[in-house]
Amino acid sequence: MNILYHFRTRGTGPESVHISGIATAFEKLGHKVYFSSPTGVDPRETAGADPYNTSGKTKVLTAFTRFCPRVIFELIEIGYNIASFFKNRKMLNALSIDLIYERHGFFLAATAWLARSRKIPLVVEVNELVGDKRIRDQPWLSFIARRLDKVLFRHASVIVVVSPYLKRKIQALGISGNKILVLPNAVDEDTYAHLTDPRAMRKQLGLENQVVIGFVGWFVIWHRLDLLLEAFAELVATRPSLRLVLVGKGPLKLKLQEQIKRLGMEDRVIFTGVLSHQQIPE
């Protein structure tokens, strides 16, 4: 099949890993994937890229989302339906698309109308819903987002969610559970099937003969790395061979370093900085 993969995100950071993983799985099954997004990036090339190191369209979009008044930004998100409709319609005409796969976004529904008019199956992947507790504030125009969600979910052929909780929430909107597939977040097992010898990396980081606890990701509030440090401090008091390795970066790095100093663990916690996605298994 020819699959149109539509997403309304920057296509960097953790989301690029998820998007590229799904796309690669489609390709392993013999399908052809075409991406459609505001930035035009190919997540297979940006998978794991530093979301804090932006450039080009991604840099402009990041700055805009940070400083634009929220209600104005939400109106623009609603207006994006018009732009995405014409862009995706053009791709459908040019590429003979057999299936549309869309990463759900608040206020996004134009693809549902397009898929229905062309009688093309639509798969919608849902990672969060309006009304759930989240790091960012709830949309001011939540009532519009909920209305458009109902339209989207009714027209979708299949809805993919990452948890049974989201399935129950969508069913509460009157959507049949028969077309909702629960697919938890995961890793590509092939990536970890043949691990390299760890001794070189241990030597490089000064971890020879040490017991290592590791974190890989971005230093953001919802990962609760402050709690990890508190727990590690309790453990290391009775197990001096323990070391903590933090892979990545983010806005909380300075606070984490201050907490480590306060806990007296500067010689037991290692920051590696950002590593490429290809280096993570090692």
N, C-alpha and C positions, 0 to 999 in steps of 0.2 A: 504494500500500500504506500501511497504518498500521504504523509501525515503533516498537517500544519500545526506547529506547537506555538501557541500564543501566550505571552506573559507580559504583564504591565509592571515590570520591575527593572532595576538597573542591570540585572544579570551578572552580579559580582558577589563575592563572599560566599557564605553558606548556601544561599539560594542557587548560585551557579552550580555548586556541587550536586544539589538535588535535581536541578533541571537537566544537567548533562548526564546524570546517572539514568534518568528515565529515557532520555533521547538515545543514549548508547544501548540501553536494553532493547528499544525498538529496532535499532540498527542490527543488533545481534540476531533478531528474529527475521531479518531480511527486508525491513521497511526503510523508506527514505524519509528523512525528517527535514522540514523547512521551518526556520524560526521566524517569528513575527513579534516585535517589541518596540517600545519607544526609542531605545538606544541603538537597536540594530546589531547588538553584539551576538557572538556565537558562544554560549556558555561552555561548550566543549573546549574552547580555547582559553576561557577565563576561569575555569573551575578552581576554586580555592584562592583566587586572586585577592589581594588585600583590599577590602572595601573602603579602607581609610586612605588609600593612595589612588585617587581618581584622576582622570584626564578626559579631555574631549567632551563628548555629549554626557558621559557619566558624571564628570565634574560639574557641569552646568546643572544637571538634574539634581545632584546631591545638594548643591548650594541653594537651588530653588526650593526644594522640599524643606530645607532647614529654616529659611527665612520668610517664606511666603505665609501670610495669615491663613489660619487653618480653614476657615469657611471658604476663602477664595480658592485654596488648593482643592477642596472637596468639589467645588463647582467645576474646576478644571478636570478633575477625575471623571465627573459626570460627562463633561464635554468630550472627553477622550473617546467615548463610545462612537462619536461621529467619525473621528479620525481613524479609529481601528476598523470601523465598518467598511470604509472605502479602501483602506489599505489591504485588509484581509479579502475583500471581494476581488480586488485586483489579483491577489495571489491565487485565489481559487480559480479565476479565469485562466491564468497563465500556466498553472502547474497541475491541473486535473487532480485535485485533492480528494482522497477517499475518506479521511477521518480528521476531525479537529480535536486536538488535546489542548485544554486551557488551564493555566494556573489561576485559580480564582482570586479576584481582587474586589475590594469594596466598590460598589456602584457599577461594576462591569457586567453588561448584559447584551451588548450588541451582537456578540458572536452567536448567542442563542437564536436571535432572529435570523441571522445570516444562515446558520446551519439548517434551521427549519425551512427557510425558503428554498434552499438548494437540496433539501432532503439528504444531508450529510450527517452521519453519526457524530455526536459531540460528547466527549469525555471531559468532565470538569474535576480538577483536583482541588480539594478544599483543606486548608491548613488552619484557618481560624474563621470565626463568625462574629458579626456585630453583636455586642452585648456581653461577650466573654471578657474576663479580666485580662488586661494586656498592659505592656509597658507604656505604650503611647495612649493618649486620651481617646475616649470613644468619639466617633465622628459626630459632629454637631447635627449633620443631616442623616442620622441613623435610620429614621423612618423611611427615607428614600432608599437607602442601602438594603434594608429588609425587603422592601417591595420588589426591588430589582433582583434580589436573591431568589425570591419565590418564582419569578419569571424564568430566571436562568435554570433553576433546579427542575422546574416542570418540563422544560424543553430538552434538558440533557438526556442523553441515552444511558450514560453511566456516570455516577458520582463517586469519586475516589476520596476517602478521608483517611487521616493518619491515626484515628482513635475511635473506639466504640462510642465515646462521649459525643464526638461530632456527628456520628451517625444518628444518635438519639435526638440531637438538637435539630437536625435536618428533617427527621421524621416528624418532629413536633410542628413543622411548618406544613404538614399535610403531604409530604413526599413519601412514596412507597419505599420501604426498606429493601425491597427486592432489587432495586437498581443502585443501591449504595454499597460499595465495596470498601472494606476496612483493610488498608495496606499500611502497616506501621513503618516509620522511618527505619532505614537499614543501611548496610554497607554492601559494596560489591565484593563478594567473597573471593573473586579472582585476584583482587588487589592484594590480598593477604595470604594467597595460597602458597607463595614461594618467598618467604622472608629472607632478607640478607643477614649475614653474620652480624650480630649486635655489638661485637667487641670493639669495632672501630668507633662506633658512635659513643659507646660508653667511655672509651679512652678520651675521645675528643671533648666530652662534657665533664670529665673527671668523676665518672660514676663507677669505676671499677670496684668490684666487691661491695657495692652498695645495693640496698633494696630500694627500688624506684617506684614512686607514685607519680602518675603523669596526667596532665590535662592538655587537650588540644582544642583550640577554639579561640573565640574573641573575648576580650576582657570587658564584658558588659554586665549590667546589674542582674539580669535574670539568670545568669549562670551561678550566682551566689559563691563566687570565689572567696569572698570574705569568710564564709562558713567553712569552706575547704581549709583555709589557713588556720582557723581556730581548731578544727578537728586534727589537722596535721600537728599542731603545736602540742596537743595532748598526747598523740601517739609518739612523737619523737622524744618526749620526756623519758619514756621507758624503752624506746628502741632507737638508740643513737645512730644506727646504720641507715636509717631512713633518709631519703632525699626526695624533694618535690621538684618536678620539672614542669614548667608552664610554657607551652608552645603557643605563640600567637602574639597579639597586641590588642590595644583598645583604650578607650577613654578612662578606664579605671586603673591603668597600670601604676600611676603615681600613688594613688591611694593604697594599692596593694603593697607597693614597696615600703610605704610608711608603716603599714600594719606589720609587715615582716620585720622591720627594724624594731618596732615596739615589742614584738614577741621574741626578739633576740635570735632570729633564725636566718640572718643574712648568709651564713655559710652553709645553709642546708636547702635553700631554694634557688633554683636556676631558671632564669629567663632565657630562652633561646632566640627570641624574636620571631618574626614571620618566616615560616618555611614553605616551600612550594608544596602543592598537593602531592606531587610525586615523591617527596621525601617523607611524608607522614608515616608510611608503613615502617620505615627504618627507625 
